[in-house]
């Protein structure tokens, strides 16, 4: 997993931890919103990584087809 995705997931975990540790409703709400935002960024980065790998694989297959 790229460092970026690891970073995003670390932020997700940190926000979750902070949300669980607080007794203040507004702080908990802020932490949970932040957690959701970091999770979205992680999900998007993962989708980009998957798409890049799929494109590279398709490119290799096309190259192999031309060799046959």
Short mmCIF file of the C-alpha atoms (twelve columns), coordinates in Angstrom:
data_MODEL
# 
_entry.id   MODEL 
# 
loop_
_atom_site.group_PDB 
_atom_site.id 
_atom_site.type_symbol 
_atom_site.label_atom_id 
_atom_site.label_alt_id 
_atom_site.label_comp_id 
_atom_site.label_asym_id 
_atom_site.label_seq_id 
_atom_site.Cartn_x 
_atom_site.Cartn_y 
_atom_site.Cartn_z 
_atom_site.pdbx_PDB_model_num 
ATOM 1  C CA . UNK A 1  0.000   0.000   0.000   1 
ATOM 2  C CA . UNK A 2  1.420   3.414   -0.875  1 
ATOM 3  C CA . UNK A 3  2.495   5.706   1.947   1 
ATOM 4  C CA . UNK A 4  -0.371  8.080   1.144   1 
ATOM 5  C CA . UNK A 5  -3.015  5.451   1.821   1 
ATOM 6  C CA . UNK A 6  -1.200  4.410   4.990   1 
ATOM 7  C CA . UNK A 7  -1.157  8.052   6.078   1 
ATOM 8  C CA . UNK A 8  -4.891  8.431   5.437   1 
ATOM 9  C CA . UNK A 9  -5.674  5.242   7.350   1 
ATOM 10 C CA . UNK A 10 -3.524  6.396   10.263  1 
ATOM 11 C CA . UNK A 11 -5.554  9.615   10.392  1 
ATOM 12 C CA . UNK A 12 -8.780  7.558   10.327  1 
ATOM 13 C CA . UNK A 13 -7.564  5.555   13.322  1 
ATOM 14 C CA . UNK A 14 -6.428  8.677   15.173  1 
ATOM 15 C CA . UNK A 15 -9.756  10.439  14.658  1 
ATOM 16 C CA . UNK A 16 -11.616 7.342   15.797  1 
ATOM 17 C CA . UNK A 17 -9.458  7.128   18.928  1 
ATOM 18 C CA . UNK A 18 -10.009 10.798  19.732  1 
ATOM 19 C CA . UNK A 19 -13.762 10.441  19.216  1 
ATOM 20 C CA . UNK A 20 -13.891 7.506   21.617  1 
ATOM 21 C CA . UNK A 21 -11.797 9.245   24.263  1 
ATOM 22 C CA . UNK A 22 -13.787 12.469  24.510  1 
ATOM 23 C CA . UNK A 23 -16.911 13.165  26.518  1 
ATOM 24 C CA . UNK A 24 -17.648 16.404  24.692  1 
ATOM 25 C CA . UNK A 25 -20.352 16.010  22.055  1 
ATOM 26 C CA . UNK A 26 -19.037 18.738  19.758  1 
ATOM 27 C CA . UNK A 27 -15.488 17.317  19.850  1 
ATOM 28 C CA . UNK A 28 -16.780 13.796  19.193  1 
ATOM 29 C CA . UNK A 29 -18.826 15.085  16.252  1 
ATOM 30 C CA . UNK A 30 -15.807 16.931  14.822  1 
ATOM 31 C CA . UNK A 31 -13.623 13.831  15.168  1 
ATOM 32 C CA . UNK A 32 -16.197 11.634  13.460  1 
ATOM 33 C CA . UNK A 33 -16.560 14.106  10.575  1 
ATOM 34 C CA . UNK A 34 -12.795 14.170  10.191  1 
ATOM 35 C CA . UNK A 35 -12.663 10.385  10.321  1 
ATOM 36 C CA . UNK A 36 -15.237 10.175  7.518   1 
ATOM 37 C CA . UNK A 37 -13.303 12.679  5.390   1 
ATOM 38 C CA . UNK A 38 -10.006 10.796  5.832   1 
ATOM 39 C CA . UNK A 39 -11.761 7.525   4.992   1 
ATOM 40 C CA . UNK A 40 -13.116 9.027   1.769   1 
ATOM 41 C CA . UNK A 41 -9.617  10.196  0.808   1 
ATOM 42 C CA . UNK A 42 -8.226  6.735   1.542   1 
ATOM 43 C CA . UNK A 43 -10.933 5.049   -0.506  1 
ATOM 44 C CA . UNK A 44 -10.334 7.372   -3.447  1 
ATOM 45 C CA . UNK A 45 -6.567  6.844   -3.333  1 
ATOM 46 C CA . UNK A 46 -7.115  3.086   -3.296  1 
ATOM 47 C CA . UNK A 47 -9.444  3.295   -6.301  1 
ATOM 48 C CA . UNK A 48 -6.845  5.335   -8.191  1 
ATOM 49 C CA . UNK A 49 -4.191  2.745   -7.372  1 
ATOM 50 C CA . UNK A 50 -6.440  -0.086  -8.566  1 
ATOM 51 C CA . UNK A 51 -7.294  1.793   -11.761 1 
ATOM 52 C CA . UNK A 52 -3.619  2.452   -12.522 1 
ATOM 53 C CA . UNK A 53 -2.780  -1.215  -12.066 1 
ATOM 54 C CA . UNK A 54 -5.693  -2.205  -14.312 1 
ATOM 55 C CA . UNK A 55 -4.548  0.235   -16.999 1 
ATOM 56 C CA . UNK A 56 -0.997  -1.108  -16.835 1 
ATOM 57 C CA . UNK A 57 -2.299  -4.665  -17.139 1 
ATOM 58 C CA . UNK A 58 -4.480  -3.729  -20.116 1 
ATOM 59 C CA . UNK A 59 -1.497  -2.048  -21.757 1 
ATOM 60 C CA . UNK A 60 0.615   -5.184  -21.259 1 
ATOM 61 C CA . UNK A 61 -2.136  -7.378  -22.715 1 
ATOM 62 C CA . UNK A 62 -2.437  -5.158  -25.786 1 
ATOM 63 C CA . UNK A 63 1.325   -5.303  -26.222 1 
ATOM 64 C CA . UNK A 64 1.225   -9.124  -25.977 1 
ATOM 65 C CA . UNK A 65 -1.624  -9.267  -28.527 1 
ATOM 66 C CA . UNK A 66 0.478   -7.337  -31.030 1 
ATOM 67 C CA . UNK A 67 3.341   -9.780  -30.605 1 
ATOM 68 C CA . UNK A 68 1.167   -12.810 -31.479 1 
# 
